């Protein structure tokens, strides 16, 4: 599991970005959140844990959970 912070959430489009502790930025989609996480309540600056998965467009965050 990786650790990071929500950088921004684009709620009307259903995705956002996480700033990882490794200095990289990761895309996430609302469908990739853990079942206990409410996408509509995520806010910038919130600490999260996640797994990194490779996609055709690069690394993305999956199984995102609030810390």
C-alpha positions in Angstrom: 0.0 0.0 0.0 1.1 3.5 -0.8 0.3 6.6 1.2 -0.7 10.0 -0.1 -2.9 13.1 0.1 -5.9 14.0 -2.0 -4.7 16.9 -4.2 -8.0 17.7 -6.0 -11.4 16.1 -6.7 -13.3 16.8 -9.9 -16.7 15.7 -8.5 -18.8 16.4 -11.6 -16.5 14.2 -13.7 -16.0 11.4 -11.1 -12.3 11.5 -10.6 -9.4 13.1 -8.8 -5.7 13.1 -8.1 -3.6 12.0 -5.2 -0.1 13.3 -4.4 1.9 10.2 -3.3 4.5 10.3 -0.6 6.9 9.3 -3.4 6.4 12.7 -5.1 4.3 11.3 -8.0 0.7 12.3 -8.8 -1.8 9.5 -9.3 -5.2 9.6 -11.1 -8.1 7.9 -9.4 -11.7 7.2 -10.5 -14.6 7.0 -8.2 -15.1 3.3 -9.2 -11.7 2.5 -7.8 -12.5 3.6 -4.2 -12.8 1.1 -1.4 -16.5 0.4 -0.6 -16.3 2.3 2.7 -15.2 5.6 1.0 -17.8 8.1 -0.1 -16.5 9.9 -3.2 -18.7 12.9 -2.6 -17.1 13.5 0.8 -13.5 13.5 -0.3 -11.7 16.8 0.1 -8.3 18.1 -0.7 -5.7 17.5 1.9 -7.2 14.3 3.2 -4.8 11.4 3.9 -5.3 8.2 1.9 -3.8 4.8 1.3 -3.9 3.1 -2.1 -2.5 0.6 -4.4 -0.8 1.5 -7.7 -1.9 -0.2 -10.9 -0.4 0.4 -14.4 -2.9 1.4 -17.1 -2.4 2.3 -20.7 -2.2 6.0 -19.6 0.3 5.4 -16.8 0.1 4.6 -13.1 -3.2 5.1 -11.3 -4.5 4.7 -7.8 -6.9 1.8 -7.0 -8.4 0.5 -3.8 -8.2 4.0 -2.4 -9.0 4.3 1.4 -9.1 7.2 3.8 -6.3 6.9 6.4 
